[in-house]
Amino acid sequence: MSIIGTIIVGLIVGLIARAIKPGNDSMGWIMTILLGIAGSFVATYLGTAMGWYRAGEAAGWIASVIGAIIVLFIYGFIRSKTQG
């Protein structure tokens, strides 16, 4: 997938993850895109480690959203620790 395609998928996955996860996640577009891309990487890595995907195979949409939600929870946890 091209860089532009990866950014677009990351944006969509990040927006879906932010809509699903409860709570106030105030972050900009760049952070949303990075969250979505990181979620896709997390889902791909975990899926490969658990034998769901072959090496070099990308995770699907649902797995990417779940990965982004995991990253969003970790981000929120780290952010709350550094602010207070």
mmCIF file of the N, C-alpha and C atoms, coordinates in Angstrom:
data_MODEL
# 
_entry.id   MODEL 
# 
loop_
_atom_site.group_PDB 
_atom_site.id 
_atom_site.type_symbol 
_atom_site.label_atom_id 
_atom_site.label_alt_id 
_atom_site.label_comp_id 
_atom_site.label_asym_id 
_atom_site.label_entity_id 
_atom_site.label_seq_id 
_atom_site.pdbx_PDB_ins_code 
_atom_site.Cartn_x 
_atom_site.Cartn_y 
_atom_site.Cartn_z 
_atom_site.occupancy 
_atom_site.B_iso_or_equiv 
_atom_site.pdbx_formal_charge 
_atom_site.auth_seq_id 
_atom_site.auth_comp_id 
_atom_site.auth_asym_id 
_atom_site.auth_atom_id 
_atom_site.pdbx_PDB_model_num 
ATOM 1   N N  . MET A 1 1  ? 0.846   -1.172  0.000  1.00 0.00 ? 1  MET A N  1 
ATOM 2   C CA . MET A 1 1  ? 0.000   0.000   0.000  1.00 0.00 ? 1  MET A CA 1 
ATOM 3   C C  . MET A 1 1  ? 0.887   1.227   0.000  1.00 0.00 ? 1  MET A C  1 
ATOM 4   N N  . SER A 1 2  ? 0.465   2.252   -0.682 1.00 0.00 ? 2  SER A N  1 
ATOM 5   C CA . SER A 1 2  ? 1.255   3.476   -0.765 1.00 0.00 ? 2  SER A CA 1 
ATOM 6   C C  . SER A 1 2  ? 1.177   4.253   0.549  1.00 0.00 ? 2  SER A C  1 
ATOM 7   N N  . ILE A 1 3  ? 2.029   5.238   0.661  1.00 0.00 ? 3  ILE A N  1 
ATOM 8   C CA . ILE A 1 3  ? 2.048   6.087   1.860  1.00 0.00 ? 3  ILE A CA 1 
ATOM 9   C C  . ILE A 1 3  ? 0.718   6.825   2.009  1.00 0.00 ? 3  ILE A C  1 
ATOM 10  N N  . ILE A 1 4  ? 0.207   7.370   0.918  1.00 0.00 ? 4  ILE A N  1 
ATOM 11  C CA . ILE A 1 4  ? -1.074  8.099   0.962  1.00 0.00 ? 4  ILE A CA 1 
ATOM 12  C C  . ILE A 1 4  ? -2.191  7.146   1.382  1.00 0.00 ? 4  ILE A C  1 
ATOM 13  N N  . GLY A 1 5  ? -2.201  5.946   0.848  1.00 0.00 ? 5  GLY A N  1 
ATOM 14  C CA . GLY A 1 5  ? -3.205  4.956   1.223  1.00 0.00 ? 5  GLY A CA 1 
ATOM 15  C C  . GLY A 1 5  ? -3.117  4.595   2.690  1.00 0.00 ? 5  GLY A C  1 
ATOM 16  N N  . THR A 1 6  ? -1.906  4.445   3.195  1.00 0.00 ? 6  THR A N  1 
ATOM 17  C CA . THR A 1 6  ? -1.695  4.127   4.600  1.00 0.00 ? 6  THR A CA 1 
ATOM 18  C C  . THR A 1 6  ? -2.202  5.254   5.492  1.00 0.00 ? 6  THR A C  1 
ATOM 19  N N  . ILE A 1 7  ? -1.959  6.488   5.102  1.00 0.00 ? 7  ILE A N  1 
ATOM 20  C CA . ILE A 1 7  ? -2.427  7.635   5.882  1.00 0.00 ? 7  ILE A CA 1 
ATOM 21  C C  . ILE A 1 7  ? -3.955  7.690   5.890  1.00 0.00 ? 7  ILE A C  1 
ATOM 22  N N  . ILE A 1 8  ? -4.578  7.448   4.750  1.00 0.00 ? 8  ILE A N  1 
ATOM 23  C CA . ILE A 1 8  ? -6.042  7.483   4.673  1.00 0.00 ? 8  ILE A CA 1 
ATOM 24  C C  . ILE A 1 8  ? -6.650  6.369   5.525  1.00 0.00 ? 8  ILE A C  1 
ATOM 25  N N  . VAL A 1 9  ? -6.100  5.167   5.414  1.00 0.00 ? 9  VAL A N  1 
ATOM 26  C CA . VAL A 1 9  ? -6.592  4.052   6.238  1.00 0.00 ? 9  VAL A CA 1 
ATOM 27  C C  . VAL A 1 9  ? -6.366  4.358   7.715  1.00 0.00 ? 9  VAL A C  1 
ATOM 28  N N  . GLY A 1 10 ? -5.204  4.910   8.049  1.00 0.00 ? 10 GLY A N  1 
ATOM 29  C CA . GLY A 1 10 ? -4.913  5.279   9.439  1.00 0.00 ? 10 GLY A CA 1 
ATOM 30  C C  . GLY A 1 10 ? -5.893  6.302   9.975  1.00 0.00 ? 10 GLY A C  1 
ATOM 31  N N  . LEU A 1 11 ? -6.261  7.272   9.158  1.00 0.00 ? 11 LEU A N  1 
ATOM 32  C CA . LEU A 1 11 ? -7.229  8.286   9.576  1.00 0.00 ? 11 LEU A CA 1 
ATOM 33  C C  . LEU A 1 11 ? -8.587  7.649   9.846  1.00 0.00 ? 11 LEU A C  1 
ATOM 34  N N  . ILE A 1 12 ? -9.034  6.802   8.946  1.00 0.00 ? 12 ILE A N  1 
ATOM 35  C CA . ILE A 1 12 ? -10.345 6.163   9.100  1.00 0.00 ? 12 ILE A CA 1 
ATOM 36  C C  . ILE A 1 12 ? -10.359 5.255   10.328 1.00 0.00 ? 12 ILE A C  1 
ATOM 37  N N  . VAL A 1 13 ? -9.323  4.444   10.477 1.00 0.00 ? 13 VAL A N  1 
ATOM 38  C CA . VAL A 1 13 ? -9.243  3.539   11.621 1.00 0.00 ? 13 VAL A CA 1 
ATOM 39  C C  . VAL A 1 13 ? -9.160  4.335   12.922 1.00 0.00 ? 13 VAL A C  1 
ATOM 40  N N  . GLY A 1 14 ? -8.375  5.396   12.943 1.00 0.00 ? 14 GLY A N  1 
ATOM 41  C CA . GLY A 1 14 ? -8.261  6.241   14.137 1.00 0.00 ? 14 GLY A CA 1 
ATOM 42  C C  . GLY A 1 14 ? -9.574  6.895   14.515 1.00 0.00 ? 14 GLY A C  1 
ATOM 43  N N  . LEU A 1 15 ? -10.305 7.394   13.518 1.00 0.00 ? 15 LEU A N  1 
ATOM 44  C CA . LEU A 1 15 ? -11.606 8.015   13.799 1.00 0.00 ? 15 LEU A CA 1 
ATOM 45  C C  . LEU A 1 15 ? -12.602 6.996   14.348 1.00 0.00 ? 15 LEU A C  1 
ATOM 46  N N  . ILE A 1 16 ? -12.622 5.808   13.758 1.00 0.00 ? 16 ILE A N  1 
ATOM 47  C CA . ILE A 1 16 ? -13.532 4.765   14.243 1.00 0.00 ? 16 ILE A CA 1 
ATOM 48  C C  . ILE A 1 16 ? -13.177 4.375   15.675 1.00 0.00 ? 16 ILE A C  1 
ATOM 49  N N  . ALA A 1 17 ? -11.888 4.220   15.958 1.00 0.00 ? 17 ALA A N  1 
ATOM 50  C CA . ALA A 1 17 ? -11.455 3.844   17.311 1.00 0.00 ? 17 ALA A CA 1 
ATOM 51  C C  . ALA A 1 17 ? -11.829 4.920   18.323 1.00 0.00 ? 17 ALA A C  1 
ATOM 52  N N  . ARG A 1 18 ? -11.656 6.185   17.956 1.00 0.00 ? 18 ARG A N  1 
ATOM 53  C CA . ARG A 1 18 ? -12.016 7.271   18.868 1.00 0.00 ? 18 ARG A CA 1 
ATOM 54  C C  . ARG A 1 18 ? -13.515 7.336   19.091 1.00 0.00 ? 18 ARG A C  1 
ATOM 55  N N  . ALA A 1 19 ? -14.301 6.971   18.083 1.00 0.00 ? 19 ALA A N  1 
ATOM 56  C CA . ALA A 1 19 ? -15.760 6.985   18.227 1.00 0.00 ? 19 ALA A CA 1 
ATOM 57  C C  . ALA A 1 19 ? -16.245 5.831   19.102 1.00 0.00 ? 19 ALA A C  1 
ATOM 58  N N  . ILE A 1 20 ? -15.566 4.691   19.046 1.00 0.00 ? 20 ILE A N  1 
ATOM 59  C CA . ILE A 1 20 ? -15.985 3.511   19.810 1.00 0.00 ? 20 ILE A CA 1 
ATOM 60  C C  . ILE A 1 20 ? -15.580 3.619   21.271 1.00 0.00 ? 20 ILE A C  1 
ATOM 61  N N  . LYS A 1 21 ? -14.357 4.094   21.532 1.00 0.00 ? 21 LYS A N  1 
ATOM 62  C CA . LYS A 1 21 ? -13.857 4.142   22.906 1.00 0.00 ? 21 LYS A CA 1 
ATOM 63  C C  . LYS A 1 21 ? -14.571 5.253   23.681 1.00 0.00 ? 21 LYS A C  1 
ATOM 64  N N  . PRO A 1 22 ? -15.107 4.917   24.859 1.00 0.00 ? 22 PRO A N  1 
ATOM 65  C CA . PRO A 1 22 ? -15.777 5.953   25.653 1.00 0.00 ? 22 PRO A CA 1 
ATOM 66  C C  . PRO A 1 22 ? -14.778 6.920   26.263 1.00 0.00 ? 22 PRO A C  1 
ATOM 67  N N  . GLY A 1 23 ? -15.245 8.111   26.550 1.00 0.00 ? 23 GLY A N  1 
ATOM 68  C CA . GLY A 1 23 ? -14.401 9.117   27.181 1.00 0.00 ? 23 GLY A CA 1 
ATOM 69  C C  . GLY A 1 23 ? -14.021 10.213  26.213 1.00 0.00 ? 23 GLY A C  1 
ATOM 70  N N  . ASN A 1 24 ? -13.407 11.256  26.760 1.00 0.00 ? 24 ASN A N  1 
ATOM 71  C CA . ASN A 1 24 ? -13.000 12.416  25.972 1.00 0.00 ? 24 ASN A CA 1 
ATOM 72  C C  . ASN A 1 24 ? -11.550 12.257  25.548 1.00 0.00 ? 24 ASN A C  1 
ATOM 73  N N  . ASP A 1 25 ? -11.329 12.116  24.257 1.00 0.00 ? 25 ASP A N  1 
ATOM 74  C CA . ASP A 1 25 ? -9.972  12.006  23.711 1.00 0.00 ? 25 ASP A CA 1 
ATOM 75  C C  . ASP A 1 25 ? -9.725  13.199  22.810 1.00 0.00 ? 25 ASP A C  1 
ATOM 76  N N  . SER A 1 26 ? -9.278  14.280  23.406 1.00 0.00 ? 26 SER A N  1 
ATOM 77  C CA . SER A 1 26 ? -9.036  15.477  22.609 1.00 0.00 ? 26 SER A CA 1 
ATOM 78  C C  . SER A 1 26 ? -7.629  15.410  22.021 1.00 0.00 ? 26 SER A C  1 
ATOM 79  N N  . MET A 1 27 ? -7.582  15.180  20.706 1.00 0.00 ? 27 MET A N  1 
ATOM 80  C CA . MET A 1 27 ? -6.312  15.141  19.986 1.00 0.00 ? 27 MET A CA 1 
ATOM 81  C C  . MET A 1 27 ? -6.569  15.602  18.568 1.00 0.00 ? 27 MET A C  1 
ATOM 82  N N  . GLY A 1 28 ? -5.539  16.013  17.893 1.00 0.00 ? 28 GLY A N  1 
ATOM 83  C CA . GLY A 1 28 ? -5.682  16.539  16.544 1.00 0.00 ? 28 GLY A CA 1 
ATOM 84  C C  . GLY A 1 28 ? -5.677  15.458  15.478 1.00 0.00 ? 28 GLY A C  1 
ATOM 85  N N  . TRP A 1 29 ? -5.720  15.915  14.236 1.00 0.00 ? 29 TRP A N  1 
ATOM 86  C CA . TRP A 1 29 ? -5.760  15.018  13.079 1.00 0.00 ? 29 TRP A CA 1 
ATOM 87  C C  . TRP A 1 29 ? -4.505  14.170  12.969 1.00 0.00 ? 29 TRP A C  1 
ATOM 88  N N  . ILE A 1 30 ? -3.359  14.782  13.213 1.00 0.00 ? 30 ILE A N  1 
ATOM 89  C CA . ILE A 1 30 ? -2.089  14.055  13.090 1.00 0.00 ? 30 ILE A CA 1 
ATOM 90  C C  . ILE A 1 30 ? -2.045  12.904  14.097 1.00 0.00 ? 30 ILE A C  1 
ATOM 91  N N  . MET A 1 31 ? -2.437  13.176  15.333 1.00 0.00 ? 31 MET A N  1 
ATOM 92  C CA . MET A 1 31 ? -2.433  12.140  16.360 1.00 0.00 ? 31 MET A CA 1 
ATOM 93  C C  . MET A 1 31 ? -3.442  11.055  16.023 1.00 0.00 ? 31 MET A C  1 
ATOM 94  N N  . THR A 1 32 ? -4.588  11.419  15.453 1.00 0.00 ? 32 THR A N  1 
ATOM 95  C CA . THR A 1 32 ? -5.590  10.425  15.053 1.00 0.00 ? 32 THR A CA 1 
ATOM 96  C C  . THR A 1 32 ? -5.046  9.511   13.969 1.00 0.00 ? 32 THR A C  1 
ATOM 97  N N  . ILE A 1 33 ? -4.367  10.089  12.979 1.00 0.00 ? 33 ILE A N  1 
ATOM 98  C CA . ILE A 1 33 ? -3.765  9.293   11.907 1.00 0.00 ? 33 ILE A CA 1 
ATOM 99  C C  . ILE A 1 33 ? -2.692  8.364   12.468 1.00 0.00 ? 33 ILE A C  1 
ATOM 100 N N  . LEU A 1 34 ? -1.827  8.894   13.319 1.00 0.00 ? 34 LEU A N  1 
ATOM 101 C CA . LEU A 1 34 ? -0.770  8.073   13.913 1.00 0.00 ? 34 LEU A CA 1 
ATOM 102 C C  . LEU A 1 34 ? -1.360  6.958   14.776 1.00 0.00 ? 34 LEU A C  1 
ATOM 103 N N  . LEU A 1 35 ? -2.437  7.262   15.489 1.00 0.00 ? 35 LEU A N  1 
ATOM 104 C CA . LEU A 1 35 ? -3.118  6.253   16.287 1.00 0.00 ? 35 LEU A CA 1 
ATOM 105 C C  . LEU A 1 35 ? -3.649  5.129   15.409 1.00 0.00 ? 35 LEU A C  1 
ATOM 106 N N  . GLY A 1 36 ? -4.276  5.479   14.299 1.00 0.00 ? 36 GLY A N  1 
ATOM 107 C CA . GLY A 1 36 ? -4.809  4.465   13.386 1.00 0.00 ? 36 GLY A CA 1 
ATOM 108 C C  . GLY A 1 36 ? -3.723  3.618   12.754 1.00 0.00 ? 36 GLY A C  1 
ATOM 109 N N  . ILE A 1 37 ? -2.647  4.253   12.333 1.00 0.00 ? 37 ILE A N  1 
ATOM 110 C CA . ILE A 1 37 ? -1.532  3.509   11.738 1.00 0.00 ? 37 ILE A CA 1 
ATOM 111 C C  . ILE A 1 37 ? -0.891  2.586   12.776 1.00 0.00 ? 37 ILE A C  1 
ATOM 112 N N  . ALA A 1 38 ? -0.691  3.106   13.989 1.00 0.00 ? 38 ALA A N  1 
ATOM 113 C CA . ALA A 1 38 ? -0.122  2.272   15.052 1.00 0.00 ? 38 ALA A CA 1 
ATOM 114 C C  . ALA A 1 38 ? -1.045  1.105   15.382 1.00 0.00 ? 38 ALA A C  1 
ATOM 115 N N  . GLY A 1 39 ? -2.349  1.348   15.365 1.00 0.00 ? 39 GLY A N  1 
ATOM 116 C CA . GLY A 1 39 ? -3.308  0.273   15.615 1.00 0.00 ? 39 GLY A CA 1 
ATOM 117 C C  . GLY A 1 39 ? -3.220  -0.825  14.573 1.00 0.00 ? 39 GLY A C  1 
ATOM 118 N N  . SER A 1 40 ? -3.036  -0.431  13.324 1.00 0.00 ? 40 SER A N  1 
ATOM 119 C CA . SER A 1 40 ? -2.880  -1.426  12.260 1.00 0.00 ? 40 SER A CA 1 
ATOM 120 C C  . SER A 1 40 ? -1.613  -2.242  12.452 1.00 0.00 ? 40 SER A C  1 
ATOM 121 N N  . PHE A 1 41 ? -0.527  -1.578  12.845 1.00 0.00 ? 41 PHE A N  1 
ATOM 122 C CA . PHE A 1 41 ? 0.720   -2.292  13.099 1.00 0.00 ? 41 PHE A CA 1 
ATOM 123 C C  . PHE A 1 41 ? 0.575   -3.247  14.278 1.00 0.00 ? 41 PHE A C  1 
ATOM 124 N N  . VAL A 1 42 ? -0.080  -2.804  15.350 1.00 0.00 ? 42 VAL A N  1 
ATOM 125 C CA . VAL A 1 42 ? -0.285  -3.655  16.520 1.00 0.00 ? 42 VAL A CA 1 
ATOM 126 C C  . VAL A 1 42 ? -1.111  -4.876  16.134 1.00 0.00 ? 42 VAL A C  1 
ATOM 127 N N  . ALA A 1 43 ? -2.196  -4.657  15.396 1.00 0.00 ? 43 ALA A N  1 
ATOM 128 C CA . ALA A 1 43 ? -3.048  -5.774  14.983 1.00 0.00 ? 43 ALA A CA 1 
ATOM 129 C C  . ALA A 1 43 ? -2.300  -6.745  14.080 1.00 0.00 ? 43 ALA A C  1 
ATOM 130 N N  . THR A 1 44 ? -1.497  -6.222  13.172 1.00 0.00 ? 44 THR A N  1 
ATOM 131 C CA . THR A 1 44 ? -0.725  -7.083  12.287 1.00 0.00 ? 44 THR A CA 1 
ATOM 132 C C  . THR A 1 44 ? 0.287   -7.905  13.075 1.00 0.00 ? 44 THR A C  1 
ATOM 133 N N  . TYR A 1 45 ? 0.999   -7.255  13.996 1.00 0.00 ? 45 TYR A N  1 
ATOM 134 C CA . TYR A 1 45 ? 2.005   -7.948  14.790 1.00 0.00 ? 45 TYR A CA 1 
ATOM 135 C C  . TYR A 1 45 ? 1.362   -9.032  15.659 1.00 0.00 ? 45 TYR A C  1 
ATOM 136 N N  . LEU A 1 46 ? 0.291   -8.675  16.382 1.00 0.00 ? 46 LEU A N  1 
ATOM 137 C CA . LEU A 1 46 ? -0.360  -9.659  17.248 1.00 0.00 ? 46 LEU A CA 1 
ATOM 138 C C  . LEU A 1 46 ? -0.975  -10.793 16.439 1.00 0.00 ? 46 LEU A C  1 
ATOM 139 N N  . GLY A 1 47 ? -1.577  -10.461 15.287 1.00 0.00 ? 47 GLY A N  1 
ATOM 140 C CA . GLY A 1 47 ? -2.162  -11.496 14.438 1.00 0.00 ? 47 GLY A CA 1 
ATOM 141 C C  . GLY A 1 47 ? -1.125  -12.452 13.894 1.00 0.00 ? 47 GLY A C  1 
ATOM 142 N N  . THR A 1 48 ? 0.037   -11.945 13.529 1.00 0.00 ? 48 THR A N  1 
ATOM 143 C CA . THR A 1 48 ? 1.123   -12.799 13.047 1.00 0.00 ? 48 THR A CA 1 
ATOM 144 C C  . THR A 1 48 ? 1.674   -13.660 14.181 1.00 0.00 ? 48 THR A C  1 
ATOM 145 N N  . ALA A 1 49 ? 1.822   -13.059 15.368 1.00 0.00 ? 49 ALA A N  1 
ATOM 146 C CA . ALA A 1 49 ? 2.352   -13.806 16.511 1.00 0.00 ? 49 ALA A CA 1 
ATOM 147 C C  . ALA A 1 49 ? 1.406   -14.920 16.943 1.00 0.00 ? 49 ALA A C  1 
ATOM 148 N N  . MET A 1 50 ? 0.107   -14.707 16.779 1.00 0.00 ? 50 MET A N  1 
ATOM 149 C CA . MET A 1 50 ? -0.871  -15.710 17.203 1.00 0.00 ? 50 MET A CA 1 
ATOM 150 C C  . MET A 1 50 ? -1.242  -16.681 16.077 1.00 0.00 ? 50 MET A C  1 
ATOM 151 N N  . GLY A 1 51 ? -0.675  -16.475 14.900 1.00 0.00 ? 51 GLY A N  1 
ATOM 152 C CA . GLY A 1 51 ? -0.908  -17.387 13.795 1.00 0.00 ? 51 GLY A CA 1 
ATOM 153 C C  . GLY A 1 51 ? -2.145  -17.089 12.963 1.00 0.00 ? 51 GLY A C  1 
ATOM 154 N N  . TRP A 1 52 ? -2.760  -15.923 13.161 1.00 0.00 ? 52 TRP A N  1 
ATOM 155 C CA . TRP A 1 52 ? -3.949  -15.557 12.391 1.00 0.00 ? 52 TRP A CA 1 
ATOM 156 C C  . TRP A 1 52 ? -3.592  -15.045 11.007 1.00 0.00 ? 52 TRP A C  1 
ATOM 157 N N  . TYR A 1 53 ? -2.420  -14.423 10.880 1.00 0.00 ? 53 TYR A N  1 
ATOM 158 C CA . TYR A 1 53 ? -1.951  -13.875 9.603  1.00 0.00 ? 53 TYR A CA 1 
ATOM 159 C C  . TYR A 1 53 ? -0.597  -14.475 9.277  1.00 0.00 ? 53 TYR A C  1 
ATOM 160 N N  . ARG A 1 54 ? -0.315  -14.591 7.993  1.00 0.00 ? 54 ARG A N  1 
ATOM 161 C CA . ARG A 1 54 ? 1.017   -15.013 7.558  1.00 0.00 ? 54 ARG A CA 1 
ATOM 162 C C  . ARG A 1 54 ? 1.945   -13.803 7.579  1.00 0.00 ? 54 ARG A C  1 
ATOM 163 N N  . ALA A 1 55 ? 3.236   -14.070 7.567  1.00 0.00 ? 55 ALA A N  1 
ATOM 164 C CA . ALA A 1 55 ? 4.217   -12.991 7.547  1.00 0.00 ? 55 ALA A CA 1 
ATOM 165 C C  . ALA A 1 55 ? 4.021   -12.141 6.286  1.00 0.00 ? 55 ALA A C  1 
ATOM 166 N N  . GLY A 1 56 ? 3.979   -10.843 6.452  1.00 0.00 ? 56 GLY A N  1 
ATOM 167 C CA . GLY A 1 56 ? 3.795   -9.928  5.330  1.00 0.00 ? 56 GLY A CA 1 
ATOM 168 C C  . GLY A 1 56 ? 2.341   -9.636  5.007  1.00 0.00 ? 56 GLY A C  1 
ATOM 169 N N  . GLU A 1 57 ? 1.411   -10.319 5.660  1.00 0.00 ? 57 GLU A N  1 
ATOM 170 C CA . GLU A 1 57 ? -0.017  -10.096 5.421  1.00 0.00 ? 57 GLU A CA 1 
ATOM 171 C C  . GLU A 1 57 ? -0.515  -9.028  6.401  1.00 0.00 ? 57 GLU A C  1 
ATOM 172 N N  . ALA A 1 58 ? -1.247  -8.044  5.893  1.00 0.00 ? 58 ALA A N  1 
ATOM 173 C CA . ALA A 1 58 ? -1.745  -6.953  6.728  1.00 0.00 ? 58 ALA A CA 1 
ATOM 174 C C  . ALA A 1 58 ? -3.021  -7.376  7.460  1.00 0.00 ? 58 ALA A C  1 
ATOM 175 N N  . ALA A 1 59 ? -3.267  -6.740  8.575  1.00 0.00 ? 59 ALA A N  1 
ATOM 176 C CA . ALA A 1 59 ? -4.478  -7.006  9.345  1.00 0.00 ? 59 ALA A CA 1 
ATOM 177 C C  . ALA A 1 59 ? -5.681  -6.414  8.642  1.00 0.00 ? 59 ALA A C  1 
ATOM 178 N N  . GLY A 1 60 ? -6.838  -6.931  8.943  1.00 0.00 ? 60 GLY A N  1 
ATOM 179 C CA . GLY A 1 60 ? -8.077  -6.427  8.368  1.00 0.00 ? 60 GLY A CA 1 
ATOM 180 C C  . GLY A 1 60 ? -8.561  -5.179  9.090  1.00 0.00 ? 60 GLY A C  1 
ATOM 181 N N  . TRP A 1 61 ? -9.674  -4.645  8.624  1.00 0.00 ? 61 TRP A N  1 
ATOM 182 C CA . TRP A 1 61 ? -10.226 -3.415  9.179  1.00 0.00 ? 61 TRP A CA 1 
ATOM 183 C C  . TRP A 1 61 ? -10.610 -3.578  10.641 1.00 0.00 ? 61 TRP A C  1 
ATOM 184 N N  . ILE A 1 62 ? -11.329 -4.651  10.957 1.00 0.00 ? 62 ILE A N  1 
ATOM 185 C CA . ILE A 1 62 ? -11.804 -4.832  12.332 1.00 0.00 ? 62 ILE A CA 1 
ATOM 186 C C  . ILE A 1 62 ? -10.623 -5.005  13.280 1.00 0.00 ? 62 ILE A C  1 
ATOM 187 N N  . ALA A 1 63 ? -9.660  -5.815  12.888 1.00 0.00 ? 63 ALA A N  1 
ATOM 188 C CA . ALA A 1 63 ? -8.473  -6.010  13.725 1.00 0.00 ? 63 ALA A CA 1 
ATOM 189 C C  . ALA A 1 63 ? -7.703  -4.703  13.881 1.00 0.00 ? 63 ALA A C  1 
ATOM 190 N N  . SER A 1 64 ? -7.636  -3.892  12.830 1.00 0.00 ? 64 SER A N  1 
ATOM 191 C CA . SER A 1 64 ? -6.939  -2.608  12.912 1.00 0.00 ? 64 SER A CA 1 
ATOM 192 C C  . SER A 1 64 ? -7.635  -1.664  13.878 1.00 0.00 ? 64 SER A C  1 
ATOM 193 N N  . VAL A 1 65 ? -8.960  -1.660  13.862 1.00 0.00 ? 65 VAL A N  1 
ATOM 194 C CA . VAL A 1 65 ? -9.708  -0.805  14.792 1.00 0.00 ? 65 VAL A CA 1 
ATOM 195 C C  . VAL A 1 65 ? -9.485  -1.278  16.224 1.00 0.00 ? 65 VAL A C  1 
ATOM 196 N N  . ILE A 1 66 ? -9.506  -2.590  16.447 1.00 0.00 ? 66 ILE A N  1 
ATOM 197 C CA . ILE A 1 66 ? -9.247  -3.124  17.791 1.00 0.00 ? 66 ILE A CA 1 
ATOM 198 C C  . ILE A 1 66 ? -7.831  -2.761  18.241 1.00 0.00 ? 66 ILE A C  1 
ATOM 199 N N  . GLY A 1 67 ? -6.867  -2.876  17.332 1.00 0.00 ? 67 GLY A N  1 
ATOM 200 C CA . GLY A 1 67 ? -5.497  -2.475  17.652 1.00 0.00 ? 67 GLY A CA 1 
ATOM 201 C C  . GLY A 1 67 ? -5.408  -0.996  17.987 1.00 0.00 ? 67 GLY A C  1 
ATOM 202 N N  . ALA A 1 68 ? -6.150  -0.159  17.252 1.00 0.00 ? 68 ALA A N  1 
ATOM 203 C CA . ALA A 1 68 ? -6.141  1.280   17.517 1.00 0.00 ? 68 ALA A CA 1 
ATOM 204 C C  . ALA A 1 68 ? -6.789  1.597   18.862 1.00 0.00 ? 68 ALA A C  1 
ATOM 205 N N  . ILE A 1 69 ? -7.816  0.855   19.236 1.00 0.00 ? 69 ILE A N  1 
ATOM 206 C CA . ILE A 1 69 ? -8.434  1.060   20.548 1.00 0.00 ? 69 ILE A CA 1 
ATOM 207 C C  . ILE A 1 69 ? -7.447  0.700   21.650 1.00 0.00 ? 69 ILE A C  1 
ATOM 208 N N  . ILE A 1 70 ? -6.695  -0.369  21.459 1.00 0.00 ? 70 ILE A N  1 
ATOM 209 C CA . ILE A 1 70 ? -5.660  -0.744  22.432 1.00 0.00 ? 70 ILE A CA 1 
ATOM 210 C C  . ILE A 1 70 ? -4.624  0.375   22.556 1.00 0.00 ? 70 ILE A C  1 
ATOM 211 N N  . VAL A 1 71 ? -4.171  0.885   21.422 1.00 0.00 ? 71 VAL A N  1 
ATOM 212 C CA . VAL A 1 71 ? -3.188  1.980   21.429 1.00 0.00 ? 71 VAL A CA 1 
ATOM 213 C C  . VAL A 1 71 ? -3.785  3.220   22.084 1.00 0.00 ? 71 VAL A C  1 
ATOM 214 N N  . LEU A 1 72 ? -5.064  3.493   21.843 1.00 0.00 ? 72 LEU A N  1 
ATOM 215 C CA . LEU A 1 72 ? -5.733  4.650   22.431 1.00 0.00 ? 72 LEU A CA 1 
ATOM 216 C C  . LEU A 1 72 ? -5.809  4.533   23.952 1.00 0.00 ? 72 LEU A C  1 
ATOM 217 N N  . PHE A 1 73 ? -6.106  3.340   24.469 1.00 0.00 ? 73 PHE A N  1 
ATOM 218 C CA . PHE A 1 73 ? -6.112  3.141   25.920 1.00 0.00 ? 73 PHE A CA 1 
ATOM 219 C C  . PHE A 1 73 ? -4.713  3.355   26.500 1.00 0.00 ? 73 PHE A C  1 
ATOM 220 N N  . ILE A 1 74 ? -3.693  2.822   25.836 1.00 0.00 ? 74 ILE A N  1 
ATOM 221 C CA . ILE A 1 74 ? -2.313  3.003   26.314 1.00 0.00 ? 74 ILE A CA 1 
ATOM 222 C C  . ILE A 1 74 ? -1.926  4.474   26.270 1.00 0.00 ? 74 ILE A C  1 
ATOM 223 N N  . TYR A 1 75 ? -2.280  5.160   25.199 1.00 0.00 ? 75 TYR A N  1 
ATOM 224 C CA . TYR A 1 75 ? -1.986  6.592   25.060 1.00 0.00 ? 75 TYR A CA 1 
ATOM 225 C C  . TYR A 1 75 ? -2.663  7.388   26.182 1.00 0.00 ? 75 TYR A C  1 
ATOM 226 N N  . GLY A 1 76 ? -3.935  7.088   26.440 1.00 0.00 ? 76 GLY A N  1 
ATOM 227 C CA . GLY A 1 76 ? -4.662  7.786   27.507 1.00 0.00 ? 76 GLY A CA 1 
ATOM 228 C C  . GLY A 1 76 ? -4.063  7.529   28.876 1.00 0.00 ? 76 GLY A C  1 
ATOM 229 N N  . PHE A 1 77 ? -3.624  6.292   29.111 1.00 0.00 ? 77 PHE A N  1 
ATOM 230 C CA . PHE A 1 77 ? -3.002  5.947   30.382 1.00 0.00 ? 77 PHE A CA 1 
ATOM 231 C C  . PHE A 1 77 ? -1.693  6.708   30.568 1.00 0.00 ? 77 PHE A C  1 
ATOM 232 N N  . ILE A 1 78 ? -0.856  6.722   29.560 1.00 0.00 ? 78 ILE A N  1 
ATOM 233 C CA . ILE A 1 78 ? 0.434   7.430   29.641 1.00 0.00 ? 78 ILE A CA 1 
ATOM 234 C C  . ILE A 1 78 ? 0.211   8.920   29.775 1.00 0.00 ? 78 ILE A C  1 
ATOM 235 N N  . ARG A 1 79 ? -0.748  9.445   29.038 1.00 0.00 ? 79 ARG A N  1 
ATOM 236 C CA . ARG A 1 79 ? -1.034  10.881  29.088 1.00 0.00 ? 79 ARG A CA 1 
ATOM 237 C C  . ARG A 1 79 ? -1.530  11.298  30.470 1.00 0.00 ? 79 ARG A C  1 
ATOM 238 N N  . SER A 1 80 ? -2.373  10.478  31.107 1.00 0.00 ? 80 SER A N  1 
ATOM 239 C CA . SER A 1 80 ? -2.881  10.820  32.436 1.00 0.00 ? 80 SER A CA 1 
ATOM 240 C C  . SER A 1 80 ? -1.770  10.754  33.490 1.00 0.00 ? 80 SER A C  1 
ATOM 241 N N  . LYS A 1 81 ? -0.830  9.832   33.312 1.00 0.00 ? 81 LYS A N  1 
ATOM 242 C CA . LYS A 1 81 ? 0.289   9.713   34.259 1.00 0.00 ? 81 LYS A CA 1 
ATOM 243 C C  . LYS A 1 81 ? 1.234   10.914  34.176 1.00 0.00 ? 81 LYS A C  1 
ATOM 244 N N  . THR A 1 82 ? 1.430   11.448  32.962 1.00 0.00 ? 82 THR A N  1 
ATOM 245 C CA . THR A 1 82 ? 2.373   12.554  32.803 1.00 0.00 ? 82 THR A CA 1 
ATOM 246 C C  . THR A 1 82 ? 1.749   13.885  33.169 1.00 0.00 ? 82 THR A C  1 
ATOM 247 N N  . GLN A 1 83 ? 0.428   13.981  33.152 1.00 0.00 ? 83 GLN A N  1 
ATOM 248 C CA . GLN A 1 83 ? -0.220  15.261  33.460 1.00 0.00 ? 83 GLN A CA 1 
ATOM 249 C C  . GLN A 1 83 ? -0.556  15.414  34.930 1.00 0.00 ? 83 GLN A C  1 
ATOM 250 N N  . GLY A 1 84 ? -0.586  14.360  35.654 1.00 0.00 ? 84 GLY A N  1 
ATOM 251 C CA . GLY A 1 84 ? -1.033  14.548  37.029 1.00 0.00 ? 84 GLY A CA 1 
ATOM 252 C C  . GLY A 1 84 ? -0.341  13.692  37.954 1.00 0.00 ? 84 GLY A C  1 
# 
